């Protein structure tokens, strides 16, 4: 049962920050509320004031800006799924949005809420790392961009200061000639593991000149794996596929898994090895103009 609270619906960022200052320590920001309202109902969190950001103009926009894609904090997952901007510039983001939780959550939940909640089992945070994601934080007199890797500090913990509002996430689309995949495994709505992998080829389509590898849901926060990215670059796709098992082993060594209800740390490390190898095989096949038809139980492949 929800305890009584005051609901505020500001129509500007300035009004929202004034409310945060007025109710300092007794207010939380509210976008989709899919996670927040559950915490309130269970009594895990108690607040006297909710500040609803959905009526602030522009916070739900999805736009292209100086070679990047900008997703407003209150953009719902369904809007991401259907966005013409994302379908053109980052189709993998629109495709993944179709597989976030369930349709009820996607119709209400927001990108900003997902990132600000910092649930370790987040598809978006993992994928956005592989797209050089950064978040834009706003407060009166200051606006700053922070890499997503620095923003998410751990389970349910971010670098957002108390008087700051997360207003957008910025993504850098992969260059032309990039073959990519996102794979997630899970028997419930929250994934047990997520792997985002992208291989950018040279003009001849032979050698990998850029790589992005990110693994999430196995540890306290998603992580890019630069050691694995360096091992991949400068090699042909054929060579990478022949060496996929060793590369996947390096990924498994690089993650920091933790025990939770989804499995033990040892189990998650082994799953990382298995799914990075599979992601390399899928992305490698796409890089060679083929399409992998592999299907695995409880797995989504985009």
C-alpha positions as CSV (number, residue, x, y, z in Angstrom):
1,X,0.0,0.0,0.0
2,X,1.3,3.5,-0.9
3,X,1.8,5.9,1.9
4,X,0.6,9.5,1.3
5,X,2.8,11.8,-0.6
6,X,2.6,15.1,-2.5
7,X,2.8,14.9,-6.3
8,X,4.4,17.9,-8.1
9,X,4.2,18.3,-11.9
10,X,6.6,21.0,-12.9
11,X,6.5,22.4,-16.5
12,X,10.2,23.4,-16.7
13,X,13.6,22.3,-15.5
14,X,13.9,25.5,-13.4
15,X,10.6,24.7,-11.6
16,X,11.8,21.1,-11.0
17,X,15.1,22.2,-9.5
18,X,13.2,24.7,-7.3
19,X,11.1,21.9,-6.0
20,X,14.2,19.7,-5.3
21,X,15.7,22.6,-3.3
22,X,12.5,23.3,-1.4
23,X,12.0,19.7,-0.4
24,X,15.7,18.7,-0.2
25,X,16.1,15.3,1.3
26,X,12.3,14.6,1.1
27,X,11.8,14.4,-2.6
28,X,12.5,12.1,-5.5
29,X,12.3,12.6,-9.3
30,X,9.7,10.5,-11.0
31,X,9.5,9.6,-14.7
32,X,8.0,6.2,-15.6
33,X,7.9,5.0,-12.0
34,X,8.0,1.3,-12.9
35,X,10.8,0.7,-10.3
36,X,10.1,3.6,-8.0
37,X,6.5,2.8,-7.3
38,X,7.3,-0.8,-6.4
39,X,9.8,0.4,-3.8
40,X,7.2,2.8,-2.4
41,X,4.6,0.1,-2.3
42,X,6.9,-2.3,-0.5
43,X,8.0,0.3,2.0
44,X,11.6,0.1,1.0
45,X,11.6,3.8,0.2
46,X,9.5,6.5,1.9
47,X,9.3,10.1,0.5
48,X,7.0,13.0,1.1
49,X,7.2,14.4,-2.4
50,X,7.3,13.0,-6.0
51,X,8.5,15.4,-8.7
52,X,7.0,14.2,-12.0
53,X,9.2,15.2,-15.0
54,X,6.9,13.9,-17.8
55,X,5.4,17.4,-18.4
56,X,8.7,19.2,-18.9
57,X,8.9,20.1,-22.6
58,X,11.6,18.4,-24.6
59,X,12.6,15.7,-22.1
60,X,10.9,13.0,-24.2
61,X,12.5,14.0,-27.5
62,X,14.7,11.7,-29.6
63,X,17.0,13.7,-32.0
64,X,20.2,13.6,-34.0
65,X,22.8,16.2,-32.8
66,X,26.3,16.7,-34.2
67,X,26.8,13.1,-35.2
68,X,25.2,11.7,-32.1
69,X,21.8,10.5,-31.1
70,X,20.2,12.1,-28.1
71,X,17.4,10.3,-26.2
72,X,15.5,12.4,-23.7
73,X,15.2,11.1,-20.2
74,X,11.4,10.7,-20.3
75,X,11.4,8.9,-23.6
76,X,9.5,5.7,-23.0
77,X,10.8,2.4,-24.2
78,X,8.0,2.1,-26.7
79,X,9.0,5.5,-28.2
80,X,12.6,4.2,-28.5
81,X,11.3,1.1,-30.3
82,X,9.4,3.1,-32.8
83,X,11.7,6.1,-33.3
84,X,12.5,6.8,-36.9
85,X,15.7,8.6,-35.8
86,X,17.0,5.5,-33.9
87,X,15.8,3.1,-36.6
88,X,18.0,5.0,-39.1
89,X,21.0,5.8,-37.0
90,X,21.1,3.1,-34.2
91,X,18.7,0.3,-35.3
92,X,20.1,-2.0,-32.6
93,X,18.8,0.3,-29.9
94,X,15.3,0.3,-31.4
95,X,15.4,-3.5,-31.7
96,X,16.6,-4.0,-28.1
97,X,13.8,-1.8,-26.8
98,X,11.3,-4.4,-28.1
99,X,12.7,-6.9,-25.6
100,X,12.8,-4.7,-22.4
101,X,10.7,-6.4,-19.7
102,X,7.1,-6.6,-21.0
103,X,4.8,-4.3,-23.0
104,X,3.2,-2.8,-19.9
105,X,6.6,-1.7,-18.6
106,X,7.8,-0.5,-22.1
107,X,4.7,1.7,-22.4
108,X,5.4,3.4,-19.1
109,X,9.1,3.0,-18.3
110,X,11.6,5.6,-19.5
111,X,15.2,5.6,-20.6
112,X,16.2,8.1,-18.0
113,X,14.5,6.2,-15.2
114,X,16.2,3.0,-16.3
115,X,19.6,4.6,-16.2
116,X,19.1,6.6,-13.0
117,X,17.8,3.6,-11.1
118,X,21.1,1.7,-12.0
119,X,19.6,-1.7,-11.8
120,X,22.6,-4.1,-12.5
121,X,20.4,-6.1,-14.8
122,X,19.8,-3.5,-17.4
123,X,19.9,-4.1,-21.2
124,X,20.1,-0.4,-22.0
125,X,23.1,0.4,-19.8
126,X,25.1,-2.5,-21.3
127,X,24.2,-1.6,-24.9
128,X,24.8,2.1,-24.4
129,X,28.3,1.5,-23.1
130,X,29.2,-0.1,-26.5
131,X,27.8,3.1,-28.2
132,X,30.1,5.4,-26.1
133,X,27.0,6.5,-24.1
134,X,27.1,9.6,-21.9
135,X,24.5,11.2,-19.8
136,X,23.6,14.8,-19.6
137,X,23.0,16.2,-16.1
138,X,21.3,19.6,-15.5
139,X,21.0,21.9,-12.6
140,X,20.6,25.7,-12.3
141,X,23.8,27.3,-13.5
142,X,25.5,24.1,-14.7
143,X,25.0,21.4,-17.3
144,X,27.5,18.5,-17.6
145,X,28.1,15.4,-19.7
146,X,29.3,12.3,-17.9
147,X,30.4,9.1,-19.6
148,X,28.0,6.3,-18.7
149,X,30.8,4.2,-17.3
150,X,31.4,6.9,-14.7
151,X,27.7,7.6,-14.1
152,X,26.8,4.1,-13.0
153,X,28.9,3.5,-9.9
154,X,27.3,0.2,-8.7
155,X,24.0,-1.4,-7.9
156,X,21.4,1.3,-7.6
157,X,24.1,4.0,-7.2
158,X,25.0,6.8,-9.7
159,X,27.1,9.9,-9.7
160,X,24.1,12.2,-10.0
161,X,24.2,14.8,-7.3
162,X,21.1,15.5,-5.2
163,X,20.2,18.7,-7.0
164,X,20.9,17.4,-10.5
165,X,18.4,16.1,-13.1
166,X,19.3,13.5,-15.7
167,X,17.9,15.1,-18.9
168,X,19.3,12.9,-21.7
169,X,21.6,10.2,-22.9
170,X,23.9,10.7,-25.9
171,X,25.0,7.8,-28.1
172,X,27.6,7.7,-30.9
173,X,26.3,5.5,-33.8
174,X,28.8,3.0,-35.1
175,X,30.6,3.8,-38.3
176,X,29.5,2.3,-41.7
177,X,30.9,-1.1,-42.1
178,X,30.1,-2.2,-38.6
179,X,28.7,-5.7,-37.9
180,X,27.2,-5.9,-34.4
181,X,24.9,-8.0,-32.1
182,X,23.4,-7.8,-28.7
183,X,22.7,-11.1,-26.9
184,X,20.9,-11.5,-23.7
185,X,20.1,-14.6,-21.6
186,X,17.5,-14.8,-18.9
187,X,14.6,-16.9,-17.7
188,X,12.8,-14.0,-16.2
189,X,12.1,-10.4,-17.3
190,X,15.5,-9.1,-16.0
191,X,18.4,-10.6,-18.0
192,X,21.0,-12.8,-16.3
193,X,23.6,-11.7,-18.8
194,X,23.9,-9.2,-21.7
195,X,26.6,-8.9,-24.3
196,X,27.0,-6.0,-26.8
197,X,29.6,-6.5,-29.5
198,X,30.5,-4.5,-32.6
199,X,33.2,-5.0,-35.2
200,X,34.1,-2.2,-37.6
201,X,35.8,-3.3,-40.8
202,X,38.2,-1.5,-43.0
203,X,37.1,-0.2,-46.5
204,X,38.0,-3.6,-48.0
205,X,35.8,-5.4,-45.5
206,X,38.6,-7.7,-44.3
207,X,40.3,-6.3,-41.3
208,X,38.7,-5.2,-38.0
209,X,39.8,-1.6,-37.3
210,X,37.5,-0.9,-34.4
211,X,35.8,-3.0,-31.7
212,X,33.3,-2.5,-28.9
213,X,32.6,-5.2,-26.3
214,X,30.4,-4.6,-23.3
215,X,29.1,-7.2,-20.8
216,X,26.4,-6.4,-18.3
217,X,24.1,-8.0,-15.7
218,X,26.8,-10.3,-14.3
219,X,28.4,-7.8,-11.9
220,X,27.6,-4.7,-10.0
221,X,27.6,-2.6,-13.1
222,X,28.0,-3.1,-16.9
223,X,31.6,-3.0,-18.2
224,X,33.4,-2.3,-21.4
225,X,36.2,-4.8,-22.0
226,X,39.1,-2.8,-23.6
227,X,41.5,-5.7,-23.3
228,X,39.3,-7.9,-25.5
229,X,38.7,-5.0,-27.9
230,X,42.5,-4.6,-28.4
231,X,42.9,-8.3,-29.0
232,X,40.3,-8.2,-31.8
233,X,41.5,-5.1,-33.6
234,X,44.0,-5.5,-36.5
235,X,42.8,-9.0,-37.4
236,X,40.7,-10.5,-40.1
237,X,37.3,-11.8,-39.3
238,X,38.3,-15.3,-40.2
239,X,41.2,-15.1,-37.8
240,X,38.9,-13.8,-35.0
241,X,36.4,-16.6,-35.5
242,X,39.2,-19.2,-35.4
243,X,40.4,-17.6,-32.1
244,X,36.9,-17.0,-30.6
245,X,37.3,-19.4,-27.7
246,X,40.5,-17.7,-26.5
247,X,39.0,-14.3,-26.9
248,X,35.9,-15.4,-25.0
249,X,38.1,-16.7,-22.2
250,X,39.8,-13.3,-22.0
251,X,36.4,-11.7,-21.6
252,X,35.4,-14.1,-18.8
253,X,38.6,-13.2,-17.0
254,X,38.0,-9.5,-17.4
255,X,34.5,-9.3,-15.8
256,X,33.8,-9.0,-12.1
257,X,30.8,-11.3,-11.5
258,X,28.8,-11.4,-8.3
259,X,26.5,-13.9,-6.6
260,X,22.8,-13.0,-6.7
261,X,19.5,-14.6,-7.3
262,X,20.4,-15.1,-11.0
263,X,23.4,-17.3,-10.2
264,X,26.8,-17.6,-8.6
265,X,29.8,-15.6,-9.7
266,X,31.4,-18.7,-11.1
267,X,28.3,-19.5,-13.2
268,X,28.2,-16.0,-14.5
269,X,31.9,-16.0,-15.5
270,X,31.4,-19.2,-17.4
271,X,28.2,-17.8,-19.1
272,X,30.2,-14.7,-20.1
273,X,32.7,-17.0,-21.9
274,X,30.0,-18.9,-23.7
275,X,28.0,-15.8,-24.8
276,X,31.0,-13.7,-25.9
277,X,32.0,-16.6,-28.1
278,X,28.5,-16.8,-29.5
279,X,28.4,-13.0,-30.0
280,X,31.7,-13.1,-31.9
281,X,30.3,-15.9,-34.1
282,X,27.1,-13.9,-34.9
283,X,28.9,-10.6,-35.5
284,X,31.6,-12.4,-37.5
285,X,29.0,-14.1,-39.8
286,X,27.3,-10.7,-40.4
287,X,30.7,-9.1,-41.2
288,X,31.1,-11.7,-43.9
289,X,27.7,-11.0,-45.4
290,X,26.1,-14.0,-43.8
291,X,23.4,-14.4,-41.2
292,X,23.7,-16.7,-38.3
293,X,20.6,-18.8,-37.7
294,X,21.8,-20.0,-34.3
295,X,19.1,-20.1,-31.7
296,X,19.5,-20.8,-28.0
297,X,17.0,-21.4,-25.2
298,X,16.1,-18.3,-23.2
299,X,18.2,-16.1,-25.4
300,X,17.4,-13.0,-27.4
301,X,19.7,-12.2,-30.3
302,X,19.5,-8.8,-32.0
